[in-house]
């Protein structure tokens, strides 16, 4: 069903956003540790 495919796509997008967001946060934390 198209609805299922749509929700799966949304889940995948959300997971990607979470992964990228976590990566960026990790980099920022590392940078702040290095800069202090």
Steps between C-alpha positions, in 0.01 A plus 500: 500500500623853419433614857740240640771595250452864593537442874805280438655781296428746781659264753812469284522878462458552874770244574737673255431838660563352846829344386623820335387706799682273742812513284493881492443518876794265555723715281395815687573335834842389376575848369404664829721255691794566266452878505491534879 
